[in-house]
Amino acid sequence: MQTRKLGQRGPEVSALGFGCMGLNFHRGNAMRTEDAVELLRAAFDRGVTFFDTAEAYGPFTNEEIVGAALAPIRDEVVIATKFGFKDGRPDLGMDSRPERIRRVVDEALQRLRTDRIDILYQHRVDPQVPMTDVAGTVKELIAEGKVVHFGLSEADADSIREAHSVQPVSALQSEYSLWWRRPEETVLSTVEELGIGFVAYSPLGRGFLSGTMDEKTSFDGDNDHRKSNPRLSAENRAANQPVIDAIQLVAKEKNATAAQIAIGWLLARKPWIVPIPGTTKLHRLDENLGASSVTFDEEDLDRIDEVFSGLTIHGDRYSGASASRVVR
């Protein structure tokens, strides 16, 4: 597994990380804890050193799984977690007050079985709390040794700059994929200018870009939020089939899978971009990690841009009611 440095100040991590959310949250039936622990350790054995979680995933239980899995190898991995929701519950609204941040960190340290958090993200920008207060609190936590690096998630360019002026931001985590390219408008240029690494979540479009879904696919379990995702409605899955067709053409040329093309495209964009696909299956983990072997030259990237510029993506990324507080 190759490694990448997250910007100028961030840690060195595996070129692909592991998004842990789906192990027991928002992706259908939760894995048994022992199976999830085994999967995370298998990822480490294959070279993955970057693991992403949050207090809101569960809430709290995802951090416990990550802690149990990584405690024996703690000094060999980079763990990222997040604060930003009242009582760890997105449905209750945002809460990035300094006292809440401190409580989240102290409790997360216990659940993660560690003495420091490598990257602490604000899960969503809180309009009720000045960014200077948020960044200032994290700065204090870094000075105390409880946090190593400061990160933001889904923040806009202005928020990034404001936070960075108080405490340098090491990483920005946002959704980025072949069918969600909004970061290219202003955010990518901002983080590049400031020397901030970019962590791309949902690089497979919640599974759609792997080419394993169609309009007949059903989502099992009450916990699978893809049931209510507008872009993943049966109608829009059918309408978005040309996206998969385009990816499959490239995959055939590269002797790769659709998932490997979607992830490999992100790796080829910038050397400081780190995708964090998640999975609950070992064979999908191996498939995802195979993306690091797929190469793209400038001609390939230009051709993909040209093809996708002619495609219409059907369906909103999130439902209107949940767009501001959604955790993924």
C-alpha positions as CSV (number, residue, x, y, z in Angstrom):
1,M,0.0,0.0,0.0
2,Q,1.3,3.4,-1.0
3,T,1.2,6.3,1.4
4,R,0.2,9.9,1.1
5,K,0.7,13.0,3.3
6,L,-2.5,14.9,4.1
7,G,-1.4,18.4,3.0
8,Q,1.6,20.2,4.4
9,R,0.8,19.6,8.1
10,G,-1.2,16.5,8.2
11,P,-0.1,12.9,9.0
12,E,1.2,10.4,6.5
13,V,-1.5,7.8,5.9
14,S,-2.3,4.9,3.5
15,A,-3.4,6.1,0.1
16,L,-6.8,4.7,0.8
17,G,-8.4,4.9,4.2
18,F,-11.3,3.0,5.7
19,G,-14.6,4.8,6.3
20,C,-16.0,2.9,9.3
21,M,-19.5,4.4,9.4
22,G,-21.2,1.5,7.6
23,L,-20.0,-1.2,10.0
24,N,-23.0,-0.5,12.2
25,F,-24.7,2.7,11.1
26,H,-26.7,4.0,8.1
27,R,-26.0,1.0,5.9
28,G,-28.5,-1.6,6.9
29,N,-28.1,-4.3,9.5
30,A,-25.1,-3.7,11.8
31,M,-22.2,-6.2,11.7
32,R,-21.5,-8.2,14.7
33,T,-18.8,-6.4,16.7
34,E,-16.4,-9.3,16.4
35,D,-16.8,-9.5,12.7
36,A,-16.3,-5.7,12.3
37,V,-13.2,-5.9,14.5
38,E,-11.9,-8.7,12.3
39,L,-12.5,-6.7,9.1
40,L,-10.7,-3.6,10.4
41,R,-7.7,-5.7,11.4
42,A,-7.8,-7.3,7.9
43,A,-7.6,-3.8,6.4
44,F,-4.6,-3.0,8.6
45,D,-2.9,-6.3,7.5
46,R,-3.4,-5.1,3.9
47,G,-1.7,-1.8,4.6
48,V,-4.6,0.5,5.6
49,T,-3.4,2.8,8.3
50,F,-6.2,5.5,8.2
51,F,-9.5,4.9,9.9
52,D,-12.5,7.3,10.1
53,T,-15.2,7.3,12.6
54,A,-17.5,9.8,14.6
55,E,-19.4,10.0,17.8
56,A,-22.6,10.4,15.7
57,Y,-22.2,6.9,14.1
58,G,-24.5,5.0,16.4
59,P,-24.2,7.3,18.2
60,F,-21.0,6.3,20.0
61,T,-21.0,2.6,19.2
62,N,-18.9,3.0,16.0
63,E,-16.1,4.6,18.0
64,E,-16.2,1.6,20.4
65,I,-15.8,-0.8,17.5
66,V,-12.8,1.1,16.1
67,G,-11.3,1.3,19.6
68,A,-11.6,-2.4,20.1
69,A,-10.1,-3.2,16.7
70,L,-7.2,-0.8,16.7
71,A,-6.1,-0.7,20.4
72,P,-3.4,-3.5,19.8
73,I,-1.9,-1.5,16.9
74,R,-2.7,2.0,18.1
75,D,0.7,3.5,17.4
76,E,0.7,2.2,13.8
77,V,-2.5,3.8,12.7
78,V,-4.2,7.2,12.3
79,I,-7.6,7.6,13.8
80,A,-10.0,10.4,12.9
81,T,-13.3,11.2,14.7
82,K,-15.8,14.1,14.8
83,F,-17.8,16.3,17.0
84,G,-20.6,18.7,16.1
85,F,-24.1,17.3,17.0
86,K,-26.1,17.7,20.2
87,D,-25.6,14.6,22.3
88,G,-24.1,13.0,19.2
89,R,-27.4,12.9,17.4
90,P,-27.8,14.7,14.1
91,D,-31.6,14.8,14.5
92,L,-31.2,17.1,17.6
93,G,-29.3,19.7,15.6
94,M,-25.7,21.0,15.8
95,D,-23.7,21.8,18.9
96,S,-20.1,22.9,18.5
97,R,-19.9,24.9,21.7
98,P,-16.5,24.7,23.3
99,E,-17.8,22.8,26.4
100,R,-19.4,20.3,24.1
101,I,-16.2,19.8,22.0
102,R,-14.3,19.1,25.2
103,R,-16.8,16.6,26.4
104,V,-16.8,14.8,23.0
105,V,-13.1,14.5,23.1
106,D,-12.8,13.2,26.6
107,E,-15.5,10.6,26.0
108,A,-14.2,9.6,22.5
109,L,-10.7,9.0,24.0
110,Q,-12.3,6.4,26.3
111,R,-14.3,4.7,23.6
112,L,-11.3,4.7,21.2
113,R,-9.0,3.3,23.9
114,T,-6.4,5.9,23.2
115,D,-4.7,9.0,24.7
116,R,-5.0,11.2,21.6
117,I,-7.2,11.7,18.5
118,D,-5.0,12.0,15.4
119,I,-7.6,14.1,13.4
120,L,-10.5,15.8,15.1
121,Y,-13.1,17.1,12.6
122,Q,-16.0,19.4,13.1
123,H,-18.7,17.3,11.5
124,R,-20.6,20.3,10.1
125,V,-20.2,24.0,10.4
126,D,-22.4,25.3,13.3
127,P,-23.9,28.7,12.4
128,Q,-24.6,29.4,16.1
129,V,-21.0,29.1,17.2
130,P,-18.2,31.4,15.8
131,M,-15.6,29.4,13.9
132,T,-13.0,31.3,15.9
133,D,-14.4,29.7,19.1
134,V,-14.4,26.2,17.5
135,A,-10.8,26.5,16.1
136,G,-9.6,28.1,19.4
137,T,-11.0,25.2,21.4
138,V,-9.3,22.6,19.2
139,K,-6.1,24.6,19.4
140,E,-6.2,24.3,23.2
141,L,-6.9,20.6,22.9
142,I,-3.9,20.2,20.6
143,A,-1.7,22.1,23.2
144,E,-3.0,19.7,25.9
145,G,-2.0,16.7,23.8
146,K,-5.5,15.3,23.4
147,V,-5.7,16.1,19.7
148,V,-3.0,16.1,17.1
149,H,-4.6,17.6,14.0
150,F,-7.6,19.8,13.3
151,G,-10.0,19.0,10.5
152,L,-13.3,20.2,9.1
153,S,-16.0,18.3,7.2
154,E,-18.2,19.7,4.5
155,A,-17.0,23.3,5.2
156,D,-17.1,26.0,2.6
157,A,-14.1,28.0,1.5
158,D,-14.8,31.0,3.8
159,S,-15.2,28.7,6.9
160,I,-12.0,26.9,6.0
161,R,-10.1,30.2,5.8
162,E,-11.6,31.5,9.1
163,A,-10.7,28.3,11.0
164,H,-7.3,28.1,9.5
165,S,-6.4,31.7,10.7
166,V,-6.8,30.5,14.3
167,Q,-5.6,26.9,14.2
168,P,-4.1,25.5,11.0
169,V,-6.4,23.0,9.4
170,S,-4.7,19.7,8.4
171,A,-7.5,18.0,6.6
172,L,-10.9,18.7,5.0
173,Q,-13.3,15.8,4.6
174,S,-16.1,16.2,2.1
175,E,-18.0,14.1,-0.3
176,Y,-16.3,13.9,-3.7
177,S,-16.8,11.4,-6.5
178,L,-17.4,11.1,-10.2
179,W,-21.0,12.1,-9.6
180,W,-20.5,14.7,-6.9
181,R,-17.9,17.2,-8.0
182,R,-19.0,20.3,-6.1
183,P,-15.7,20.6,-4.2
184,E,-14.0,21.5,-7.5
185,E,-15.8,24.8,-7.6
186,T,-14.0,26.6,-4.8
187,V,-13.0,24.1,-2.0
188,L,-10.2,22.2,-3.7
189,S,-8.4,25.3,-4.8
190,T,-8.7,26.7,-1.3
191,V,-7.3,23.7,0.4
192,E,-4.5,23.4,-2.1
193,E,-3.6,27.1,-1.5
194,L,-3.5,26.6,2.2
195,G,-1.7,23.2,2.2
196,I,-4.6,21.2,3.6
197,G,-5.2,17.6,2.7
198,F,-8.5,16.4,1.3
199,V,-10.3,13.3,2.5
200,A,-13.0,12.1,0.1
201,Y,-15.9,10.3,1.6
202,S,-18.5,8.3,-0.4
203,P,-16.1,7.9,-3.3
204,L,-18.4,5.2,-4.6
205,G,-21.6,7.3,-4.4
206,R,-23.0,5.1,-1.5
207,G,-22.3,2.0,-3.6
208,F,-23.9,3.1,-6.9
209,L,-20.7,3.8,-8.7
210,S,-19.5,0.3,-8.1
211,G,-22.0,-0.8,-10.8
212,T,-23.7,-3.3,-8.4
213,M,-27.0,-1.4,-8.2
214,D,-29.9,-0.9,-10.6
215,E,-33.5,0.1,-10.2
216,K,-34.4,-3.3,-8.8
217,T,-31.9,-3.2,-6.0
218,S,-33.5,-3.2,-2.5
219,F,-31.9,-1.8,0.6
220,D,-32.4,-4.1,3.6
221,G,-32.9,-3.1,7.2
222,D,-34.5,-0.1,8.8
223,N,-31.0,1.4,9.4
224,D,-30.2,1.9,5.7
225,H,-30.6,5.6,4.9
226,R,-30.2,5.0,1.2
227,K,-33.9,4.2,1.2
228,S,-34.6,7.9,1.6
229,N,-31.8,9.2,-0.5
230,P,-33.3,11.1,-3.5
231,R,-30.4,10.2,-5.8
232,L,-30.8,6.5,-5.0
233,S,-34.5,6.2,-5.6
234,A,-35.4,3.5,-8.1
235,E,-36.4,6.0,-10.7
236,N,-33.1,7.9,-10.4
237,R,-31.0,4.8,-10.3
238,A,-32.5,3.9,-13.7
239,A,-32.0,7.5,-15.0
240,N,-28.4,7.5,-13.8
241,Q,-27.4,4.2,-15.6
242,P,-25.4,6.2,-18.2
243,V,-23.0,7.1,-15.4
244,I,-22.3,3.5,-14.8
245,D,-22.1,2.8,-18.5
246,A,-19.4,5.4,-18.9
247,I,-17.4,4.1,-15.9
248,Q,-17.7,0.5,-17.2
249,L,-16.2,1.6,-20.5
250,V,-13.1,2.9,-18.8
251,A,-13.0,-0.1,-16.5
252,K,-12.9,-2.4,-19.5
253,E,-10.0,-0.5,-21.0
254,K,-8.1,-0.5,-17.7
255,N,-8.8,-4.2,-16.9
256,A,-10.4,-3.0,-13.6
257,T,-13.8,-2.9,-11.9
258,A,-16.1,0.1,-11.9
259,A,-15.3,0.6,-8.2
260,Q,-11.6,0.7,-8.9
261,I,-12.1,3.2,-11.6
262,A,-14.2,5.5,-9.3
263,I,-11.6,5.3,-6.5
264,G,-8.6,5.4,-8.8
265,W,-9.9,8.6,-10.5
266,L,-9.8,10.3,-7.1
267,L,-6.3,9.1,-6.4
268,A,-5.2,10.5,-9.7
269,R,-6.7,14.0,-9.2
270,K,-4.2,15.2,-6.6
271,P,-1.5,13.5,-4.5
272,W,-3.0,14.9,-1.3
273,I,-6.5,13.4,-1.8
274,V,-7.2,10.3,0.2
275,P,-10.5,8.4,-0.5
276,I,-12.1,6.5,2.5
277,P,-14.4,3.9,1.0
278,G,-16.2,1.8,3.5
279,T,-17.4,-1.8,3.3
280,T,-18.6,-4.7,5.4
281,K,-17.2,-7.4,3.1
282,L,-13.7,-8.6,2.8
283,H,-13.8,-9.2,-0.9
284,R,-15.0,-5.6,-1.4
285,L,-12.2,-4.4,0.7
286,D,-9.7,-6.2,-1.5
287,E,-11.4,-4.8,-4.6
288,N,-11.3,-1.2,-3.3
289,L,-7.6,-1.5,-2.4
290,G,-6.9,-2.7,-5.9
291,A,-7.7,0.8,-7.1
292,S,-4.3,2.0,-6.0
293,S,-2.8,-0.1,-8.9
294,V,-5.0,1.6,-11.6
295,T,-3.1,4.4,-13.4
296,F,-4.5,7.4,-15.2
297,D,-2.6,9.8,-17.4
298,E,-3.7,13.4,-18.2
299,E,-5.3,12.1,-21.4
300,D,-7.4,9.7,-19.5
301,L,-8.5,12.3,-17.0
302,D,-9.4,14.8,-19.8
303,R,-11.4,12.1,-21.6
304,I,-13.4,11.2,-18.4
305,D,-14.1,14.9,-17.8
306,E,-15.4,15.3,-21.4
307,V,-17.7,12.3,-21.1
308,F,-19.0,13.3,-17.7
309,S,-19.6,16.9,-18.8
310,G,-22.2,15.5,-21.1
311,L,-24.1,13.5,-18.5
312,T,-26.9,14.7,-16.3
313,I,-26.9,13.4,-12.7
314,H,-30.5,12.8,-11.6
315,G,-31.6,13.3,-8.0
316,D,-30.4,15.5,-5.1
317,R,-27.5,14.4,-3.0
318,Y,-29.7,14.6,0.2
319,S,-33.3,15.2,1.0
320,G,-34.0,18.9,1.8
321,A,-34.9,18.3,5.4
322,S,-31.7,16.5,6.3
323,A,-29.2,18.3,4.0
324,S,-27.8,20.6,6.8
325,R,-27.4,18.0,9.5
326,V,-26.8,14.7,7.6
327,V,-23.8,12.8,8.7
328,R,-23.1,11.2,5.4
